[in-house]
């Protein structure tokens, strides 16, 4: 091999290495970063807002999270002992929902029902709010929770914090991969090489975005079509009738999935729920317009946990409070 060919090959190799290094640097700056996770939904390897607390160490890495207090039923309860002060004017409110209302990733004081209680008190409304949300609950579970709680107590108002996976059939309930809510779900694996190579990470990010439309997004949309949609709307109608029969009122608060809020792929589902609630005379709040001015990541609990953070909870509480006062639902 001649010296000129050797020089050309060396130059080609060097230019390739320089190009790869430049691509790594640019993608590291501008592409979506990759974060470590360990398939435990409430444990985080980062603490970007300094909101969470260190809870343990794994392989010299600090793990962040919160201390959760649960009742035997799985409801989130206050870390402090509550002193009940009910009287004849106290408005009893029941909260039903899943991990969004439960407050996964947020401190107890920052859960939107806790904030709502204080906002109502500021408006001279004494409210006793029982948050019976449980992580992982869907519509079937929520109906069961209502039956149990309403057999023991009477409520002036029932607030159902609705999320888009509530209509999913049992065989749909576990989306493998990115479910737009929790990167820590069991079907999504941490790849260490993605942390160290921005090129590989960018390529896999692109692949995952294509899969989102094909698998995850279509799974949510399909749960609001055909027989599954009809069956679940009938369950929702039946729940409303039960609540009305006890001289109470149902209010549905619809949380969007915190994904591409400026080009939201699930608006059709939101419209269907709104039309249903109008037809059934169910009080209805859609929170998606309030979140549209934010980047989705601004409202996430953590880069690997896309449940609503304390900012999103605060926005929800203020909207619910305004809605209740404007429509005099607690009068």
Secondary structure as the mmCIF struct_conf table of DSSP 4:
data_model
#
loop_
_struct_conf.conf_type_id
_struct_conf.id
_struct_conf.beg_label_comp_id
_struct_conf.beg_label_asym_id
_struct_conf.beg_label_seq_id
_struct_conf.end_label_comp_id
_struct_conf.end_label_asym_id
_struct_conf.end_label_seq_id
HELX_RH_AL_P HELX_RH_AL_P1 UNK A 3 UNK A 30
BEND BEND1 UNK A 31 UNK A 31
HELX_LH_PP_P HELX_LH_PP_P1 UNK A 32 UNK A 33
BEND BEND2 UNK A 39 UNK A 39
TURN_TY1_P TURN_TY1_P1 UNK A 41 UNK A 42
STRN STRN1 UNK A 44 UNK A 44
BEND BEND3 UNK A 45 UNK A 45
TURN_TY1_P TURN_TY1_P2 UNK A 48 UNK A 49
BEND BEND4 UNK A 50 UNK A 50
BEND BEND5 UNK A 52 UNK A 52
STRN STRN2 UNK A 53 UNK A 58
TURN_TY1_P TURN_TY1_P3 UNK A 59 UNK A 60
STRN STRN3 UNK A 61 UNK A 65
STRN STRN4 UNK A 70 UNK A 70
TURN_TY1_P TURN_TY1_P4 UNK A 72 UNK A 73
BEND BEND6 UNK A 74 UNK A 74
STRN STRN5 UNK A 76 UNK A 76
BEND BEND7 UNK A 79 UNK A 80
TURN_TY1_P TURN_TY1_P5 UNK A 88 UNK A 89
HELX_LH_PP_P HELX_LH_PP_P2 UNK A 90 UNK A 90
STRN STRN6 UNK A 91 UNK A 97
BEND BEND8 UNK A 98 UNK A 98
HELX_RH_AL_P HELX_RH_AL_P2 UNK A 99 UNK A 102
TURN_TY1_P TURN_TY1_P6 UNK A 103 UNK A 105
BEND BEND9 UNK A 106 UNK A 106
HELX_RH_3T_P HELX_RH_3T_P1 UNK A 108 UNK A 110
BEND BEND10 UNK A 111 UNK A 111
HELX_RH_AL_P HELX_RH_AL_P3 UNK A 112 UNK A 122
TURN_TY1_P TURN_TY1_P7 UNK A 123 UNK A 124
STRN STRN7 UNK A 127 UNK A 131
TURN_TY1_P TURN_TY1_P8 UNK A 135 UNK A 136
HELX_RH_AL_P HELX_RH_AL_P4 UNK A 139 UNK A 150
TURN_TY1_P TURN_TY1_P9 UNK A 151 UNK A 152
BEND BEND11 UNK A 156 UNK A 156
STRN STRN8 UNK A 157 UNK A 162
HELX_RH_3T_P HELX_RH_3T_P2 UNK A 164 UNK A 167
TURN_TY1_P TURN_TY1_P10 UNK A 170 UNK A 172
BEND BEND12 UNK A 173 UNK A 173
BEND BEND13 UNK A 176 UNK A 177
BEND BEND14 UNK A 180 UNK A 181
STRN STRN9 UNK A 182 UNK A 182
TURN_TY1_P TURN_TY1_P11 UNK A 183 UNK A 184
BEND BEND15 UNK A 185 UNK A 185
TURN_TY1_P TURN_TY1_P12 UNK A 186 UNK A 187
HELX_RH_AL_P HELX_RH_AL_P5 UNK A 192 UNK A 196
HELX_RH_AL_P HELX_RH_AL_P6 UNK A 198 UNK A 211
HELX_RH_PI_P HELX_RH_PI_P1 UNK A 212 UNK A 217
HELX_RH_AL_P HELX_RH_AL_P7 UNK A 218 UNK A 222
TURN_TY1_P TURN_TY1_P13 UNK A 223 UNK A 224
BEND BEND16 UNK A 225 UNK A 225
HELX_RH_AL_P HELX_RH_AL_P8 UNK A 226 UNK A 245
TURN_TY1_P TURN_TY1_P14 UNK A 246 UNK A 247
STRN STRN10 UNK A 249 UNK A 254
HELX_LH_PP_P HELX_LH_PP_P3 UNK A 255 UNK A 257
BEND BEND17 UNK A 258 UNK A 259
HELX_RH_3T_P HELX_RH_3T_P3 UNK A 261 UNK A 263
TURN_TY1_P TURN_TY1_P15 UNK A 265 UNK A 266
HELX_RH_AL_P HELX_RH_AL_P9 UNK A 267 UNK A 280
TURN_TY1_P TURN_TY1_P16 UNK A 281 UNK A 281
STRN STRN11 UNK A 283 UNK A 286
HELX_RH_AL_P HELX_RH_AL_P10 UNK A 288 UNK A 291
TURN_TY1_P TURN_TY1_P17 UNK A 292 UNK A 293
BEND BEND18 UNK A 294 UNK A 294
HELX_RH_3T_P HELX_RH_3T_P4 UNK A 296 UNK A 299
STRN STRN12 UNK A 300 UNK A 302
TURN_TY1_P TURN_TY1_P18 UNK A 303 UNK A 304
STRN STRN13 UNK A 305 UNK A 308
HELX_RH_AL_P HELX_RH_AL_P11 UNK A 310 UNK A 327
TURN_TY1_P TURN_TY1_P19 UNK A 328 UNK A 330
#
